[in-house]
Amino acid sequence: MSAEGFWNNADDSAAAVKQLKSLKSTVEPWEDVYRKFQELKELTEILKDSDQELTAQLSGGVVSLAGEISKLEFRALLGGEFDKNNAILSINAGAGGTESCDWSEMLFRMYSRWAQNRDFEIKTIDVLLGEEAGIKNITLFVEGEYAYGYLKSERGVHRLVRISPFDANKRRHTSFASVDVIPEIEAEIDLKVEEKDLRIDVFRSSGPGGQSVNTTDSAVRITHIPSGIVVQCQNERSQHQNKQTALKILKARLFELERKKKEEDLLKTYSAEKKKIEWGSQIRSYVMHPYNLVKDHRTDFESGDVAGVMDGKLDEFIEAYLKSQKPQI
């Protein structure tokens, strides 16, 4: 950054500043913890058994330092290539009709609350409302440091068991919804998308709007013909803005497919991961009747605070999953 002419190229300088900020946010907390450790170490060298005040100060410092180290160890679990990136999160209602649409809306609220608790920005890219209630599918853009690193643990089928508010006989129902999460891909990723491979349709936005949102053909749907991937955006009033956002999501999904190709055959990977949104394939169950329990079936971590979880308290589940993925030494 101190090189001559560094600021002449706005794009390169902005990327370098962003990288510097990211590196500092990683290194400086560890340096701060090490400094505090050295201070406590020096304190133990002058400690006398009779000095109760100093002993209490030292004990409090150790407890506080242990907590900080624990948080940094958790952050160290987020070391994937794209873990620091923003996330594109999609929720799709599964088997269960109106029940599942309502469950999708509940999950949307849960992730919105989680994002707000972390001071992340969350933006609705596209939404299709249920015929009677709830949401059939919704795509969200979650902006914040390590958004993808955290949310990648939520990918899979989520199962709800409760007394249905839509059943006059108050019977217990089981509903399913799937959650998909991919990282936002930065502009410097070299991924060519040919215009001839795209079919672009414009249509009128649906759902809640106002002014010109759903009175003009501003919504955009893009189909990538070779892969069959379809993305759409209708949150902006400008057709151009919707197109750019849809292209960004399309490139992220295509990049995800290309990354999987390098690991194994694409078709095998897709068929293995694209489970049916129904019984037996869930990663987590949320039981509201006849007892209260949220259980993650991958880690066996569970909580009886269903209301808290639905209010965005997901960190313990996320941490348990990330720790379970940590290579054993």
N, C-alpha and C positions, 0 to 999 in steps of 0.2 A: 504493500500500500504506500510505502514511502518512495517507490520508484518514480522516476520522472515520467510524466505523461499518464500516470495511473488514472487520473480522473477524466482523461479525454474521452474514454469510452464509457458511457453511462451504464450500459448493461453489464459489462465486466466488473466495473467498480461496485455496482449494487450487489452483484453476486458475491464478490469478495467480502464486502461489509456484512452481508448475511451470514457467510461462512464464519467470519470472525466472531460474530455475535453468538453463533451456535457453539463454537469451540469454547468460548469464554464461559457460556452457561454450563458446559460440561466440566471444565477444569477448575474454575474458581471455587465452586462449592467444596470440592475435595481439598483444595489448598486451605480453605477456611477451617475445615474439620481438622486437618493436620495441625494447623496453628493452635487450635483449641486443645488438641491432645498434648502438644508440647507444653502449653501453659499448665495443664493439669499435672503433667509429669514433674514439672519444676515445683509445683505446689506440694507434691508428695515428699519431695526432698527436704522441704523445710518444715514439714508437718511434725508436730509434737503430740504425743498421746493425750496430753492434758488440754490441748487447744480444741475445745468442743465446737467453737464457732467456725474455725478453719476446717474441721472435719466435716461439719454439715455442709459447708460451701463446696468442699471437694466431692462429697457424695452427690449433691445436687448437680454438679457439673458433669459427673460421670453418667448419671441417668440421662441428662439432656443430650450429651454427646452420643450416647448409644442410640437414642432416638433419631438423631440426624444421620448417623451412619446407616441405620436400618433403611431410611428413606433413600439414601444414595445407592445402597445395594439394590433396592428395588428399581431405581432408575437405570442401573447397570444391566438389568435384564432386557432393557429396550435397546438392544444393539443391532437390530436388523437393518438391512440396507435402506429401507424406507420408513423405519419406525418414527423418525422425526417429522415425517410429512403430515399434511392435512389428510383427512379421510373423506371418502364418499361412501355413505351408508344407505343401504336400501332395505326396506321392510316390505314383505309380501304376505298377504293373508293366505292361509292354506286351507286344509279340509275343515269344514265347520260353518260355511256360509256367513250369515250376519255375525255369529259369535266370533269367528276368526277375524272379521273386519274390525270388530270392536276391540279385540285383543291387539291387533296391529296398531290401533290408535293409542292403546294403553302403553305399548312398547315405545311408540313415538314420544309420548309424554315422558316416559322413564329416561330415555336417552337425552331428551331436551333438558330435563332437570339435571342429569349428570353433567352435561356440557356446561350449563349455567353455573353449577357449583365449582367448576374448574376455570371459570372465566373464559371458556371457549366460545367462539361465535358459531351459531348454527343457522343454516339457511336452507329453506325448502326449495329444491330444484324442480321437482315434479310431484304431483299427487293425483291419485284417482280415488275418489270417495266411494264408499260402499253404497249399494242401492237403497238400503234402509238406514244404516248407521255405520259409523266407523270408517276405516280406510282400507281399500283393496291393496294398494301399494303406494309407497312414498319413497322418494330419493332425497337425501339430505347431504349438504356439504358442511363438514365439521372442521372449523379452522382453529388450530392451536398447536403448540409444540408437543410432539409425540401423540397427536390425536390418533393416527393410524396404529402406532405401537400399542396403545391402550385398547382401542376398539377392535383390533383384529381378533381378540379373544372372544368376541361376541358373535362371530360368524357361525351360523348353524341354525337348527330348528329349535324354537322355544315353545314349550307346552304349558297351557294354563288349565287348571281344574278349579271350578267354582260353581256356585249356584247361579244359574243364568238369570240376568235381569230381563231377558226377552222371553222367558218361559213362564206362562201364567201358572203352571203347576209347580214352579220353584224346584225343578229338578236339577241335578248336578250335570254339568256339561264339560267336555274336554275340547279345547281349541288349540290350533297350531298356527304359527307364523314363522317365516324364515327371515333371517337377517344375513345380509351380505355386506362385506366391507372390503374396499380396495383403497390403495393409497392414491393421493393426487400425484400425478407425475409432473415433475418440473419441466420447464420449457426446453432445458438443455438435453433432455433425453432424445436421442435420434430415432424417431419413429415416423416413417413416411406413410401417409394415407392418401391414396390416389382418388381424385375427384370422380373418376369413372366407376369406382367401387362403392360410391355412396348414392343412396336414394334419399333425397331431402323432401319432406312434406311439411307444409305449413297448415295450421288449423286454428280454430278459435279456442282460446283457453277456457277450461271448465272450472266449476267450483267457485268459491268466494273470490270476488275480484273488486271491481269498482272502477269508475271512470273508463279508460280505454282498455283495461286489462282483458276483459272477455267480451269486447265489442268489435275487435279487429282480429285478423288472422296473424297473430304475433307468435303463437306457440310453434315450436319446431320439433319435428321427429326425424331422426337420421337413422337409416338402416345401412349397416355395413354388409353388402351383399355377399362377399366371400365367406364371412364368418357367421352371418345371420344375427349378429348383435344389433339390438335396437335400443336407442336412447332417445329421450325427449326432454325438453325443458319448456316451462311455461310461466316461470316466476317473474320474468321481466316484461315490461311493456314493449320493449324494442325487439323486433324480430332478429335483428343483427346480434344483440346481446344474448338472446336465447340460443342462437345458432353457435356462437362462440363457446357458451357454457356446455352445450350438448357435445360439441367437438372435443372439448377438454375431457369430458366423462368417457366418450368413445375411445379416445387415445389411451386413457388409463385402463379401460377394460381390455383393449387390444394388447397393451403392454403386459398386463397380468397374464393373458393367454400365452404370449410369447415367452414369458419367464417360466411358465409351467412346462412349455415344450422342451426347454433345456433340461428340465429335471427328469421327465419321462414322456412317453407318448401322450399326445394331447387328448385323444379320445378316451384312453384309460383313466387319465387324471380326471377328466370331466365327469365320466360316469361314476367314478368312485366318490367324488366330492358332492355331486349334485343329487343329494338324497331326496326322496319324496318328503313332502311337508305333511307328515302324518305320524301315526303311532309308531314307536320303536326307533325313530331316527333323531330324537331330540337330544340336544346337548344340555338343556337345563329345564327343570320343571318348577312351576310356580303353583303351589297348592293353597287355595283359599278355603277349601271345604273338603273333608270334615275337620281339618286342622290347618294350621298356618306353617308353611315350610317352603323355602326356596332351596333347591338342591342342584348343584352342577354335577352332571353324570360323568364328566371327564376327570374331575379332581376329587369328587365326593365331598367338596366343601359345601356346607349348608348353613342356612340362617332362618330363624323363626320370625325375623322382623320383615314380613312380607310388605307391609306398608312402607317401611323405610327403603326397601329395595326398589319398590315401584316409584318412590320419590327420588330415585337417582343414586342411592347408596350402593354402588357397584364395585367400589375399589377393592374390597376384600376378595370378591370373586375374580376380578381381573388379576390381582396379585397372585392368587392361588394358581390360576391357569399359567401365568408367565413363569412362575417357579417350577411348575410341572414340566415345562418345556426346556428348562435349563439343562444343558448336558451334564451328566454325572461324571465326576472326575475320580 
